[in-house]
Structure formats: C-alpha cells, structure tokens
Amino acid sequence: IIEAIADQSKFNFRNDPVNKGKFCNTGLWAWSRHPNYYGEMLIWWGIFIIATSIFGEPDQWKYFSIVGPIFIMTILLFASGMPTTEKAADERYGHLDEYRTYKHRVSPLVLFPPPLYAPLPSFIKAVFFFEWPLYNSLKPKKNGYGTMSGEREGPTATLRA
C-alpha cells in the first residue's frame, strides 16, 4: 500500500502544472525521499515472512525465499534505485536551498517524521535510515563571492599571515 500511495502521490504532483520544475515533497514524500522503494522492500520482506511460516519445519528450502528481498534491496539500495535517483535529483535541484533543507531533514528510505530525523546523529542516520555517502552528490554551495560557504574570503575577510 505504501508503494501505491507514494507512486500515486508523485503522479498527481507531476501532473499538476503548478509543480512544474519542483521536487515532490508532499504526502509520504515529506517523510521519506523514496517511500515507493521502502514500500517495495516491505512487500518482499513480507513475502519472505509468509513463505517461512507456511512451510513445515523439516523443509530447509523455505529459507531460500530470502533471496527475493535481498535481491530487491541490493538493486534499490546499490544499483538502479536510490543511487541513480538521488544523483539525478541532486543535479536537478541541488542549487535550491529548499531542496538542500529537504534532503537534510528527510530520511532517504524509512518513513520517519522530519522534525525527529533532522537532529539525529549521523551514525544513527547511517545505521537505521540508510543515509549513506553514495546517496549524496551535492556540491558545496558557493556564496556570492564565488567561494564555498564558510570560507573566509570576500570583501570583509582579514588578511592571513
């Protein structure tokens, strides 16, 4: 259901002319950058749990059904899923402060309230929410003087000895 709601929500967002050139941050997309992938993974893990419960104890082949969810997770986490879509979104919207804030506040995969997610330590985000460096291709934003934010250059900078 999560995947279907997320896909329909994004479809509706993209088909509204008011949203042309904007990134989707409404509905489930306000709580996860990839709720459709999260829903897909939950479906496959559910199938695995059901499969292991219907086979009898002596049947060792029931555990072979774990291949499905592991395969789907591998594709979505490391191949054509999140790395590809995150990179494309970073290239398309990375210049927008609103997008950078969204990316900082919203979990990449697991549905979680943004006000609770944003202040979490990086370690917790990486372990429990899949916030890994391979999903970040944002370049540091330049300030008005052509230097990176935080650097001490420009008309008010002091000379360094």
Number of C-alpha atoms within 10 A of each C-alpha: 11 17 19 13 15 22 18 13 17 19 12 12 19 16 10 9 8 9 12 10 10 13 17 18 17 13 14 21 22 19 23 27 24 25 25 22 24 20 20 19 20 17 16 20 19 13 16 19 15 13 15 19 11 9 13 9 9 7 9 10 9 18 13 11 17 16 12 15 19 14 13 18 20 13 14 20 19 14 12 11 16 20 19 15 15 20 17 13 15 19 13 14 17 19 15 13 11 12 19 15 11 19 20 15 22 26 27 26 22 19 21 18 14 17 11 10 18 18 11 11 9 12 12 12 17 14 10 11 19 16 20 15 9 13 18 14 15 16 11 11 16 13 13 9 10 10 14 14 13 9 10 13 15 12 7 7 9 9 7 5 3
